[in-house]
Amino acid sequence: MSPSPSTGPLAKKLLGIYNSGFGRITLKDLLGHRQTLETVQRIESALPKAGAGESLSTFAAYRETVNLLSLFLYSFLGIPGMNQPLMIFEEEALRYDISGTSESPVTKEFFYYHNYFDQGLGRSQERFSEIVAALLQRTGRFPEILPLLELMQGSSLAFYQVRKGSGTRGHVVNLIGATDTEIEVEFSSGYEPREGDLLLARLLPYFTSNLLPERHRQPRALCPLPPCLPTSPGIGSWEHFLRRLFWKKRRGLDYAALRGYLKRGRKRNEWLDLVFEGYAGHIDSALLLSGLPGVPLSLPRSSAFLEASKAHQAFAKTLPPCTLCKKDLSLVADRTQEGFGPLCLFCHNRKMARSLGVTLPERTFPEEVVFDDRGEPHVFRLAFRLEANQSTLFAREFVSDPTAAALTFQVASREIPPDIEKLYETLLEELPETLPDALLETLPETLSLSLVPTDKEG
């Protein structure tokens, strides 16, 4: 495997500085600094066991390589001509507050991997790892680092689904990839994969003693960072979203363009923004994510979502509260064609299940996002209502103005209690991949439109 040093203007500028008297002194100090040498020594110590397939040593080699790049970054910031293009890292570190002094979900490791190996700098879009590789190749120092940089540059975020798991190991498949080959993964964060989990994660390969990726009948990989679990929207909305961007007529899905998007995003920091604004909690050394990139109303920490939520909460306070739990009614969950009922949906369903003598299905549903003909997103929230003669699952659009019209799709079953999973699948079939403009134009200004498909349960 050959290293991939940058030949762009930033790398050339750095090498030009290295050829100057000041640069030789400054960069020589960096390459011979005690911290640099100790970090390289830790990498060299980990390589033999890593080459033999030992997980902890493989993780250590990758981790220390990131630490080495951080040492280079802070040294480059002091070099005239390199300070300005690299200050973007400092500014973004403050923006996402990776210092550990707040509850920012963007960890240092996620930030460094994305900025060192994925995102480019300046008009030339040179990756920082490529600039470092150019310096190491020019000076001939630390040649064992170059193949590690190449492996890490080749990684990116991707969607995986867990087929099976045991402890911190699992078998996953790339859910939106060109193949469905299972990969055996070790999760370094301590995350314990569960069958069916959807992951947005970065995988790094195990390697042999000569730092080439392993070639096993069963591919193996390491997940060096806490994986992200997209809990909402569902995988169907993600697939529609990505198909809109990368589906080519007569050619199908453009996997090369998709990989480029998962690595760099459509704009700088798109994936950092998703983690920052879409954070919905954490569990088992993994982050829970909600929302799609560039769809603010689907992101629970975005300013648009927070403002819309405040408007809905304020309007809810103008309505009579639930007569049982005394809490404000949920505008999305309890609004029907007849208006707002006296009970919140939770109390209504619990009371109805008790009167019917049935067990209420325990199921939470993800939001779904559908785009219209103009490419505008529509966020739908799902809720279940149990009645005496039927059960209904409906998806109501979440709009910024609580008094505005809200597009609603719903499906009903006369089974009591219903097969909730089948009802959910039926609703997803009713949600079109694209909302036609003609349908949106039929919405009144302040009333809710309800599209009720024929009862498919008979």
Secondary structure per residue as TSV (DSSP state, phi and psi in degrees):
chain	resnum	aa	ss	phi	psi
A	1	M	-	360.0	128.5
A	2	S	-	-95.4	142.6
A	3	P	-	-68.8	162.5
A	4	S	-	-124.6	72.3
A	5	P	-	-71.0	153.6
A	6	S	-	-77.2	144.4
A	7	T	-	-116.6	18.7
A	8	G	S	-81.9	179.6
A	9	P	H	-63.3	-34.9
A	10	L	H	-68.3	-43.1
A	11	A	H	-63.7	-41.7
A	12	K	H	-63.5	-37.1
A	13	K	H	-64.3	-43.2
A	14	L	H	-63.9	-43.7
A	15	L	H	-66.7	-33.3
A	16	G	H	-64.2	-40.6
A	17	I	H	-65.1	-38.0
A	18	Y	H	-61.8	-34.1
A	19	N	H	-76.1	-12.1
A	20	S	S	-83.5	162.6
A	21	G	H	-60.9	-45.8
A	22	F	H	-62.2	-44.3
A	23	G	H	-63.7	-41.1
A	24	R	H	-61.2	-40.3
A	25	I	H	-67.7	-47.9
A	26	T	H	-64.5	-49.4
A	27	L	H	-73.9	-29.1
A	28	K	H	-65.0	-40.1
A	29	D	H	-61.6	-40.3
A	30	L	H	-63.8	-48.1
A	31	L	H	-68.3	-24.3
A	32	G	H	-105.9	6.6
A	33	H	-	-66.9	149.3
A	34	R	H	-58.4	-44.8
A	35	Q	H	-62.8	-40.4
A	36	T	H	-61.7	-48.7
A	37	L	H	-65.3	-38.2
A	38	E	H	-67.0	-38.3
A	39	T	H	-66.2	-44.0
A	40	V	H	-62.8	-38.1
A	41	Q	H	-63.9	-38.8
A	42	R	H	-65.0	-37.3
A	43	I	H	-64.9	-47.0
A	44	E	H	-61.7	-36.1
A	45	S	H	-68.7	-31.8
A	46	A	H	-81.0	-23.4
A	47	L	H	-61.9	-42.4
A	48	P	H	-59.3	-47.2
A	49	K	H	-70.3	-34.3
A	50	A	H	-64.1	-40.4
A	51	G	H	-65.6	-21.6
A	52	A	T	-90.0	2.2
A	53	G	T	95.4	13.3
A	54	E	-	-80.6	126.1
A	55	S	H	-65.1	-48.8
A	56	L	H	-61.5	-39.8
A	57	S	H	-70.0	-36.4
A	58	T	H	-63.2	-44.9
A	59	F	H	-62.0	-41.4
A	60	A	H	-63.1	-40.2
A	61	A	H	-63.0	-44.0
A	62	Y	H	-67.1	-43.6
A	63	R	H	-61.3	-45.4
A	64	E	H	-70.0	-26.8
A	65	T	H	-66.2	-39.8
A	66	V	H	-63.1	-42.1
A	67	N	H	-61.4	-38.4
A	68	L	H	-63.8	-42.0
A	69	L	H	-62.9	-34.5
A	70	S	H	-65.0	-39.6
A	71	L	H	-61.6	-42.4
A	72	F	H	-64.0	-41.6
A	73	L	H	-58.9	-49.6
A	74	Y	H	-68.6	-27.8
A	75	S	H	-73.8	-39.8
A	76	F	H	-64.5	-30.7
A	77	L	T	-62.2	-21.3
A	78	G	T	-92.3	1.8
A	79	I	S	-97.7	125.3
A	80	P	T	-55.8	135.9
A	81	G	T	93.5	-21.8
A	82	M	T	-105.3	-17.0
A	83	N	H	-62.5	-48.2
A	84	Q	H	-63.3	-49.9
A	85	P	H	-65.9	-23.6
A	86	L	H	-93.1	-10.3
A	87	M	H	-64.0	-18.1
A	88	I	H	-59.2	-33.0
A	89	F	H	-63.7	-43.5
A	90	E	H	-63.4	-43.4
A	91	E	H	-63.7	-42.0
A	92	E	H	-71.9	-32.8
A	93	A	H	-61.5	-37.3
A	94	L	H	-71.6	-39.4
A	95	R	H	-61.7	-43.9
A	96	Y	H	-95.1	-0.9
A	97	D	T	47.4	67.5
A	98	I	T	-89.8	12.1
A	99	S	T	-72.0	-16.1
A	100	G	S	89.4	4.4
A	101	T	S	-88.1	-6.5
A	102	S	S	-129.8	-171.3
A	103	E	-	-98.8	30.9
A	104	S	-	-61.9	130.8
A	105	P	S	-76.6	-12.7
A	106	V	-	-79.9	102.8
A	107	T	-	-75.7	162.2
A	108	K	H	-57.4	-43.4
A	109	E	H	-64.3	-44.9
A	110	F	H	-60.8	-43.7
A	111	F	H	-62.4	-47.9
A	112	Y	H	-66.5	-45.5
A	113	Y	H	-58.1	-45.3
A	114	H	H	-68.4	-40.2
A	115	N	H	-81.7	-30.9
A	116	Y	H	-80.1	-36.2
A	117	F	H	-115.0	-13.7
A	118	D	T	-113.5	-58.2
A	119	Q	-	-82.1	144.6
A	120	G	E	-95.4	168.1
A	121	L	E	-115.4	137.2
A	122	G	T	65.3	-170.6
A	123	R	T	-66.0	-29.9
A	124	S	T	-76.9	-14.0
A	125	Q	T	54.2	41.8
A	126	E	E	-77.6	134.0
A	127	R	E	-78.7	145.7
A	128	F	H	-61.0	-38.1
A	129	S	H	-62.5	-32.4
A	130	E	H	-69.5	-36.6
A	131	I	H	-66.2	-42.2
A	132	V	H	-64.3	-40.8
A	133	A	H	-60.6	-37.6
A	134	A	H	-62.4	-41.3
A	135	L	H	-66.9	-44.5
A	136	L	H	-64.7	-40.0
A	137	Q	H	-66.9	-37.9
A	138	R	H	-66.6	-39.1
A	139	T	H	-89.4	-17.7
A	140	G	T	76.3	12.1
A	141	R	-	-90.2	146.6
A	142	F	-	49.8	56.1
A	143	P	T	-61.5	-24.2
A	144	E	T	-70.1	-14.6
A	145	I	H	-78.4	-29.5
A	146	L	H	-59.9	-46.3
A	147	P	H	-63.7	-33.5
A	148	L	H	-64.5	-42.7
A	149	L	H	-60.3	-38.7
A	150	E	H	-64.0	-43.1
A	151	L	H	-62.9	-40.7
A	152	M	H	-73.7	-34.2
A	153	Q	H	-65.3	-29.8
A	154	G	T	-77.9	-6.7
A	155	S	-	-89.5	160.9
A	156	S	-	-163.6	172.3
A	157	L	E	-66.9	151.2
A	158	A	E	-159.3	161.9
A	159	F	E	-94.6	129.5
A	160	Y	E	-130.0	152.9
A	161	Q	E	-121.8	135.9
A	162	V	E	-78.1	125.7
A	163	R	E	-88.4	-40.1
A	164	K	E	-161.2	158.0
A	165	G	E	-147.4	153.5
A	166	S	E	-150.2	112.1
A	167	G	T	65.7	-132.1
A	168	T	T	-95.4	14.3
A	169	R	E	-112.2	149.2
A	170	G	E	-155.8	165.0
A	171	H	E	-110.6	123.7
A	172	V	E	-125.3	162.2
A	173	V	E	-131.8	139.9
A	174	N	E	-66.8	115.0
A	175	L	T	-76.5	-28.7
A	176	I	T	-127.0	53.4
A	177	G	S	-120.6	176.8
A	178	A	S	-75.9	-20.9
A	179	T	-	-129.9	165.4
A	180	D	-	-116.2	33.0
A	181	T	-	-67.5	132.0
A	182	E	E	-73.9	142.0
A	183	I	E	-122.0	130.8
A	184	E	E	-85.3	122.9
A	185	V	E	-123.2	137.7
A	186	E	E	-104.1	126.2
A	187	F	E	-97.5	108.3
A	188	S	T	-69.4	-22.5
A	189	S	T	-73.9	-13.8
A	190	G	-	98.2	-0.5
A	191	Y	-	-60.7	134.1
A	192	E	-	-106.0	104.3
A	193	P	-	-66.6	143.3
A	194	R	-	-121.1	142.2
A	195	E	T	-53.9	131.0
A	196	G	T	94.6	-14.5
A	197	D	-	-58.7	136.8
A	198	L	E	-96.2	128.4
A	199	L	E	-122.6	140.8
A	200	L	E	-111.5	106.5
A	201	A	E	-145.9	161.4
A	202	R	E	-108.7	126.0
A	203	L	-	-111.0	140.5
A	204	L	E	-118.6	143.7
A	205	P	E	-78.7	150.9
A	206	Y	-	-71.9	156.9
A	207	F	B	-136.5	164.4
A	208	T	-	-89.8	-178.5
A	209	S	T	-62.9	-25.0
A	210	N	T	-97.8	22.3
A	211	L	S	59.5	35.7
A	212	L	-	-103.8	146.7
A	213	P	B	-58.2	144.8
A	214	E	-	-62.8	146.1
A	215	R	-	-120.2	89.3
A	216	H	-	-107.7	157.1
A	217	R	S	-62.5	-36.3
A	218	Q	S	-107.7	103.8
A	219	P	-	-57.2	141.2
A	220	R	E	-121.4	151.3
A	221	A	E	-153.0	164.8
A	222	L	E	-118.5	135.8
A	223	C	E	-103.3	100.8
A	224	P	-	-78.6	-13.8
A	225	L	S	-120.4	157.4
A	226	P	-	-57.4	125.5
A	227	P	-	-70.6	158.4
A	228	C	E	-100.3	134.9
A	229	L	E	-108.6	100.8
A	230	P	E	-69.4	103.9
A	231	T	E	-86.6	-20.9
A	232	S	E	-159.7	134.3
A	233	P	S	-74.8	179.9
A	234	G	-	-72.2	168.0
A	235	I	H	-60.8	-27.9
A	236	G	H	-61.3	-42.3
A	237	S	H	-67.0	-39.0
A	238	W	H	-62.2	-43.9
A	239	E	H	-64.1	-42.0
A	240	H	H	-63.5	-42.0
A	241	F	H	-59.8	-47.3
A	242	L	H	-72.4	-33.9
A	243	R	H	-64.5	-38.2
A	244	R	H	-58.4	-36.7
A	245	L	H	-82.4	-35.3
A	246	F	H	-127.7	11.8
A	247	W	E	-86.3	125.7
A	248	K	E	-111.7	130.3
A	249	K	T	-59.1	136.0
A	250	R	T	71.9	-10.8
A	251	R	T	-116.4	-15.0
A	252	G	E	79.3	-154.7
A	253	L	E	-73.0	130.1
A	254	D	-	-83.9	92.3
A	255	Y	H	-67.6	-31.8
A	256	A	H	-64.8	-44.6
A	257	A	H	-66.7	-36.7
A	258	L	H	-63.7	-44.7
A	259	R	H	-61.6	-39.5
A	260	G	H	-63.5	-38.0
A	261	Y	H	-67.0	-44.3
A	262	L	H	-65.0	-22.7
A	263	K	H	-86.6	-46.2
A	264	R	H	-113.4	-20.2
A	265	G	-	78.6	172.2
A	266	R	S	-76.5	-24.7
A	267	K	S	-144.5	162.9
A	268	R	T	-59.0	136.7
A	269	N	T	72.4	14.3
A	270	E	H	-59.8	-39.9
A	271	W	H	-78.1	-33.2
A	272	L	H	-64.2	-41.1
A	273	D	H	-63.8	-37.9
A	274	L	H	-61.8	-44.3
A	275	V	H	-67.1	-41.1
A	276	F	H	-68.5	-46.7
A	277	E	H	-92.6	-20.0
A	278	G	H	-98.3	4.5
A	279	Y	E	-60.2	126.1
A	280	A	E	-125.5	19.8
A	281	G	E	120.8	-173.4
A	282	H	E	-147.5	156.4
A	283	I	E	-157.8	136.5
A	284	D	T	50.2	50.3
A	285	S	T	58.8	36.3
A	286	A	E	-142.6	151.5
A	287	L	E	-94.8	139.0
A	288	L	E	-95.3	129.4
A	289	L	E	-117.9	146.1
A	290	S	E	-133.9	130.7
A	291	G	S	112.5	167.7
A	292	L	-	-111.5	148.9
A	293	P	T	-59.1	133.5
A	294	G	T	77.3	9.8
A	295	V	-	-119.0	83.8
A	296	P	G	-55.9	-38.6
A	297	L	G	-68.6	-9.3
A	298	S	G	-97.4	-6.1
A	299	L	-	-104.1	112.4
A	300	P	T	-66.7	-13.7
A	301	R	T	-111.6	9.1
A	302	S	S	-78.9	155.5
A	303	S	H	-65.2	-35.8
A	304	A	H	-65.2	-42.2
A	305	F	H	-65.4	-45.4
A	306	L	H	-63.7	-40.1
A	307	E	H	-67.0	-41.6
A	308	A	H	-64.8	-39.9
A	309	S	H	-63.3	-39.8
A	310	K	H	-63.3	-40.6
A	311	A	H	-63.8	-41.3
A	312	H	H	-66.8	-40.9
A	313	Q	H	-64.7	-40.1
A	314	A	H	-64.8	-41.1
A	315	F	H	-68.5	-35.7
A	316	A	H	-61.0	-32.5
A	317	K	T	-70.1	-14.7
A	318	T	T	-84.7	-7.9
A	319	L	S	-99.0	155.8
A	320	P	-	-63.4	135.4
A	321	P	-	-70.6	167.4
A	322	C	-	-57.7	133.2
A	323	T	T	-73.2	-14.8
A	324	L	T	-96.8	-60.2
A	325	C	T	-88.6	-9.1
A	326	K	-	67.8	10.9
A	327	K	-	-90.1	158.9
A	328	D	-	-62.5	144.8
A	329	L	-	-70.3	144.3
A	330	S	-	-82.4	122.8
A	331	L	H	-66.6	-34.6
A	332	V	H	-79.2	-41.1
A	333	A	H	-84.9	-26.4
A	334	D	H	-114.9	3.1
A	335	R	E	-82.1	126.6
A	336	T	E	-122.6	176.4
A	337	Q	T	-64.4	-22.8
A	338	E	T	-86.5	-4.2
A	339	G	E	114.5	-143.6
A	340	F	E	-108.2	124.5
A	341	G	-	-75.3	168.1
A	342	P	S	-72.2	-19.1
A	343	L	S	-113.3	147.2
A	344	C	-	-67.8	161.8
A	345	L	H	-62.8	-36.1
A	346	F	H	-62.3	-49.0
A	347	C	H	-68.3	-38.5
A	348	H	H	-59.6	-49.8
A	349	N	H	-64.6	-40.7
A	350	R	H	-65.0	-41.8
A	351	K	H	-66.8	-41.3
A	352	M	H	-67.5	-41.2
A	353	A	H	-62.5	-37.7
A	354	R	H	-67.4	-40.1
A	355	S	H	-71.8	-29.6
A	356	L	H	-88.4	-11.0
A	357	G	T	69.3	35.0
A	358	V	-	-120.4	162.0
A	359	T	-	-89.2	126.9
A	360	L	-	-69.9	127.1
A	361	P	-	-61.2	129.0
A	362	E	-	-94.4	107.3
A	363	R	-	-156.2	129.1
A	364	T	-	-106.4	144.6
A	365	F	-	-115.5	143.4
A	366	P	-	-76.2	159.6
A	367	E	-	-69.1	157.1
A	368	E	E	-124.3	146.8
A	369	V	E	-122.0	127.5
A	370	V	E	-125.0	139.4
A	371	F	E	-102.3	145.7
A	372	D	E	-92.1	-176.6
A	373	D	T	-61.1	-25.2
A	374	R	T	-89.7	0.1
A	375	G	S	86.6	8.4
A	376	E	-	-83.1	135.7
A	377	P	E	-83.0	149.0
A	378	H	E	-129.1	120.8
A	379	V	E	-95.9	126.1
A	380	F	E	-113.8	132.9
A	381	R	E	-103.2	139.1
A	382	L	E	-105.6	144.7
A	383	A	E	-150.7	153.8
A	384	F	E	-114.7	136.9
A	385	R	E	-128.3	126.4
A	386	L	E	-99.6	127.0
A	387	E	-	-122.8	173.1
A	388	A	S	-68.7	-30.6
A	389	N	S	-113.0	-6.9
A	390	Q	-	-165.9	164.6
A	391	S	E	-116.2	141.3
A	392	T	E	-128.3	134.3
A	393	L	E	-116.6	125.8
A	394	F	E	-132.6	154.1
A	395	A	E	-118.4	117.5
A	396	R	E	-114.5	134.9
A	397	E	E	-65.3	137.3
A	398	F	-	-93.4	109.6
A	399	V	-	-112.6	154.1
A	400	S	S	-63.4	-39.6
A	401	D	S	-93.8	114.4
A	402	P	T	-65.4	-15.9
A	403	T	T	-96.6	-3.0
A	404	A	S	-80.8	165.6
A	405	A	-	-63.9	143.2
A	406	A	-	-128.8	119.8
A	407	L	E	-68.3	134.3
A	408	T	E	-133.3	133.7
A	409	F	E	-116.5	143.9
A	410	Q	E	-151.1	151.3
A	411	V	E	-130.7	149.2
A	412	A	E	-129.5	152.5
A	413	S	E	-134.5	140.2
A	414	R	-	-88.8	-2.4
A	415	E	S	-73.6	133.4
A	416	I	S	-126.2	114.7
A	417	P	S	-74.7	160.5
A	418	P	-	-85.1	167.7
A	419	D	-	-78.4	96.8
A	420	I	H	-63.1	-35.7
A	421	E	H	-67.8	-40.1
A	422	K	H	-66.3	-37.9
A	423	L	H	-63.4	-40.9
A	424	Y	H	-63.7	-44.6
A	425	E	H	-62.5	-38.1
A	426	T	H	-65.3	-40.2
A	427	L	H	-64.2	-40.9
A	428	L	H	-62.5	-33.2
A	429	E	H	-67.8	-31.8
A	430	E	H	-77.8	-25.5
A	431	L	S	-74.2	116.6
A	432	P	-	-70.5	154.7
A	433	E	S	-66.8	-32.3
A	434	T	E	-135.2	130.9
A	435	L	E	-82.5	119.8
A	436	P	-	-71.0	145.1
A	437	D	H	-59.0	-34.6
A	438	A	H	-60.3	-35.1
A	439	L	H	-69.4	-42.2
A	440	L	H	-66.7	-31.3
A	441	E	T	-70.8	-15.7
A	442	T	T	-82.6	-9.1
A	443	L	-	-69.8	130.4
A	444	P	-	-70.6	173.7
A	445	E	S	-75.5	-34.6
A	446	T	S	-129.5	-1.5
A	447	L	S	-104.0	155.7
A	448	S	-	-90.8	129.1
A	449	L	E	-90.5	133.9
A	450	S	E	-122.3	120.4
A	451	L	E	-101.4	114.0
A	452	V	-	-111.7	104.0
A	453	P	-	-66.0	160.9
A	454	T	-	-60.0	140.5
A	455	D	-	-60.8	112.9
A	456	K	T	-83.2	-5.8
A	457	E	T	-88.6	-9.5
A	458	G	-	83.5	360.0
